[in-house]
Amino acid sequence: MTSQTLREARKYEEAAEKMIKKEERPDFHLSVRTGWMNDPNGFSYYKGEYHLFYQYYPYEAKWNSMHWGHAVSKDLLHWEYLPAALAPDESYDKDGCFSGSAVVLPDGRHLLMYTGVAKEHQANGVFGDVQTQCLAVGDGVDYEKYEMNPVLDAKDIPEGSSKADFRDPKMWQDRDGAYYCVVGNRPADGSGQILLYKSENGFEWKFKNILAENKNRFGKMWECPDFFELDGTWVLLVSPQDMRPKGYEYHNGNGTLCMTGDFEKETGAFTEKTNQSIDYGIDFYAAQTVLTPDGRRVMIGWMQNWDTCNLRSPEAPWVGQMSLPRELSVKNGRLYQNPIRELNEMRCNQVVHMDVAFSGTISLDGIKGRLVDMELTLRPGDEQNLYQKFAVRFAQNEEYQTSLSFRPRESILKVDRKFSGSRRAIIHQRRSLVNSTDGNLKLRIILDRFSVEVFVNDGEHVLTAIMYTEQEADGISFYADGDVVMDVVKYDLM
Ligand code: FRU
């Protein structure tokens, strides 16, 4: 039975969607149907299609009482909206259906687990969140909340841990048939921890272990965990709040963190080995992965960040888009990301310029656009006298530009959208330390109307940023201080 709240949302989104023209949205990145979007949720493959749900407030382009929006795709690039899947319509989730995940049950039903939020007057006199984990079961369109909800609550967390910060369950089914889930939480030290739970049937859950502890090393609360095995190691992804910077690796505010290590299933213990940021740009958060039928681990993230989400005004008809789905791999303990290979099918109008030797500013025949897949290979033009700086500028006209610049002597790659049209005093630049020797660097740059994603050295580093520059600004130019030689291979994406 759909509730009145959900029926209203479904009716509203269907009408409001029609007010947004196709060209006013990204082309192959999923954007919110109408209103506000944050985290990806319930990323799964079900009945021959990928399902992606998302944190959703349909009525306004600002965060508010959370629903789950819903879309499906066959190739992770062309999306079709389905009716909103969840609305905050029960006593345990009246203040929001927060982030969660999905698995497919042996009987063919789709199982969602999400965080129910209900504000309550608590024993200490505070009126605040109580967060619990809840289930909904459905057929890919309609979902029924489980009558025994919530399935995990304050009695299932370690002594002294927070029941106000207990959210974002990510479930998976293990090879042994059992279900597991990881949930973000906060121990008494105010830091973050990831709790591990186990279930034989997907409905009855038991606390297993504290999988990982932040101990105030990487920000405070850890949101949106994901945990999976990849290339012979285990990978834990989390989105820490309240980070302090560390060199060029971690920046202030809401960040992203990837740890690799060993997992002992019997005890539920994870031993950390490496840590790194997931994305080194400005707009990426709350990543979630899916395992594709052909065995690829594909990650998608919210292509925005809490610290910069006022880049767009809440008067806009939509705010919120997902990143490109990225194929993950781990090499020597490092996470690599590359655009899903399905994107190659969208490439057309190839333009190639090989061995372009230049200094100063140039533009090249056929190199422009806002729906672009472009590969740049850079090398020094004069090995005795290494160039100072290289830059590629895009979404460019007389008034606007966003740029990517590289200083080989420091090995720093910077994304800068200061001149993209923004009227807000928020972060518009970010620098990343990349691997480069003697001025050699490889970049793959993907533009989709309102975003840029840069894959450096075959996915070793990724930088993501959004920009709302008017679409007429479609120029691309190159700049070198010193002598640079580059190969350019560019496609339009259609
Ligand atoms: C992360 C987050 C999650 C929460 C959701 C609420 O971006 O804060 O922890 O479930 O957003 O919309």
Residues whose N, C-alpha, C, O or C-beta is under 5 A from the ligand:
A	BS01	FRU	D39 Q55 M66 F98 S99 R167 D168 E223 C224 A286
